[in-house]
Amino acid sequence: MPIQIKEENGRNLLTVHVTGKLLVTDYEHFVPDFERLVRQHGKLHVLFDIIDFHGWNAAVFWEDIKFDLKHFADIKRLAMVGQTKWQQHLAIFCMPFTKATVRYFDKTNAVDARRWLVEIPPSDSR
């Protein structure tokens, strides 16, 4: 399956590995799992691993836009880990579609991405 999700440590940290080219059927499996985790944990911190991601077609792009609009406020932090310029641009492109703080990390800095996701910002430490 091109989308694999993993809930980490029973917390609000979710790792999403995306590989290959996405199909609409991939969203049909991913969305219910994501929504269940939002119901369980509230806002999520998401590590979005797109190292082996090769894109999608127009139908999948539309599914992604619908997902982004529906879950606009369900992600607190989004770390996108990739290896190409277009993946870095994808991180910038998605910013208007979410309230999440979004950062891109090169695959060589994947450890930093995970560290950033679990750190508590000063405004949240009260």
Phi, psi and omega per residue, in radians:
M1 nan 2.281 -3.105
P2 -1.159 -0.363 3.088
I3 -2.034 2.102 3.071
Q4 -2.140 2.281 3.119
I5 -2.055 2.582 -3.130
K6 -2.467 2.100 3.042
E7 -1.402 2.297 -3.057
E8 -1.901 2.242 3.041
N9 0.981 0.499 3.124
G10 1.073 0.388 -3.081
R11 -1.945 -2.954 -3.125
N12 -1.572 0.426 3.087
L13 -1.760 2.177 -3.093
L14 -2.157 2.255 3.041
T15 -1.805 2.239 3.135
V16 -2.104 2.005 3.077
H17 -1.747 2.177 3.127
V18 -2.078 2.193 -3.126
T19 -2.264 2.707 3.081
G20 1.174 -2.645 -3.138
K21 -1.873 2.233 -3.074
L22 -1.334 2.563 3.072
L23 -2.094 2.794 3.113
V24 -0.999 -0.663 -3.132
T25 -1.091 -0.456 3.089
D26 -1.134 -0.680 3.092
Y27 -1.174 -0.588 3.127
E28 -1.074 -0.462 3.095
H29 -1.602 -0.662 -3.060
F30 -1.238 -0.810 -2.998
V31 -1.051 -0.841 3.131
P32 -1.053 -0.669 3.104
D33 -1.134 -0.777 3.118
F34 -1.064 -0.803 -3.115
E35 -1.126 -0.639 3.071
R36 -1.078 -0.741 -3.136
L37 -1.192 -0.612 3.063
V38 -1.131 -0.745 3.098
R39 -1.082 -0.663 -3.116
Q40 -1.290 -0.703 -2.942
H41 -2.060 -0.167 -3.039
G42 1.383 -2.556 -3.104
K43 -1.079 2.414 -3.076
L44 -1.871 2.695 2.898
H45 -1.809 2.220 -2.997
V46 -2.130 2.214 2.964
L47 -1.702 1.944 -3.055
F48 -1.829 1.735 -3.089
D49 -1.544 1.876 -3.093
I50 -2.020 0.439 -3.093
I51 -0.997 -0.747 -3.117
D52 -1.843 0.389 -3.136
F53 -1.453 2.342 -3.077
H54 -2.095 0.215 3.038
G55 1.891 -2.884 -3.077
W56 -2.738 2.997 3.082
N57 -1.737 -3.119 -3.060
A58 -1.083 -0.669 -3.136
A59 -1.117 -0.703 3.127
V60 -1.238 -0.666 3.087
F61 -1.011 -0.742 3.106
W62 -1.108 -0.732 3.074
E63 -1.053 -0.686 3.128
D64 -1.147 -0.741 3.111
I65 -1.085 -0.783 3.113
K66 -1.064 -0.737 3.109
F67 -1.068 -0.824 -3.114
D68 -1.050 -0.739 -3.133
L69 -1.183 -0.721 -3.138
K70 -1.182 -0.620 -3.061
H71 -1.929 0.520 -3.093
F72 -0.866 -0.674 -3.056
A73 -1.947 0.197 -3.068
D74 -1.560 -0.122 3.120
I75 -2.052 2.214 -3.140
K76 -1.511 -0.807 3.101
R77 -2.334 2.429 -3.141
L78 -2.279 1.971 3.074
A79 -1.809 2.074 3.121
M80 -1.799 2.155 -3.104
V81 -1.975 2.099 -3.111
G82 -2.519 -2.851 -3.075
Q83 -2.516 0.016 -3.091
T84 -2.246 2.835 3.115
K85 -1.093 -0.703 -3.104
W86 -1.156 -0.546 3.083
Q87 -1.203 -0.657 3.071
Q88 -1.110 -0.719 3.106
H89 -1.174 -0.561 3.085
L90 -1.061 -0.691 3.109
A91 -1.070 -0.723 3.120
I92 -1.192 -0.728 -3.125
F93 -1.049 -0.648 -3.039
C94 -1.378 -0.228 -3.069
M95 -0.954 -0.758 -3.137
P96 -1.195 -0.207 -3.066
F97 -1.704 0.177 -3.117
T98 -2.646 2.654 3.010
K99 -1.492 -0.115 -3.096
A100 -1.120 2.649 2.906
T101 -1.401 2.132 -3.038
V102 -1.967 2.312 3.038
R103 -2.375 2.482 3.074
Y104 -1.751 2.440 3.084
F105 -2.273 2.341 3.002
D106 -1.171 2.661 -3.093
K107 -0.996 -0.440 3.101
T108 -1.242 -0.225 -3.134
N109 -2.011 0.461 -3.107
A110 -1.030 -0.597 3.106
V111 -1.109 -0.693 3.100
D112 -1.129 -0.638 3.113
A113 -1.074 -0.834 3.129
R114 -1.098 -0.740 3.124
R115 -1.062 -0.775 3.138
W116 -1.077 -0.662 -3.128
L117 -1.156 -0.606 -3.050
V118 -1.645 -0.205 3.120
E119 -1.213 2.608 3.132
I120 -1.696 2.074 3.108
P121 -1.132 2.633 -3.120
P122 -0.922 -0.635 -3.123
S123 -1.212 -0.320 -3.139
D124 -1.708 -0.049 -3.000
S125 -1.577 0.093 -3.135
R126 -1.281 nan nan
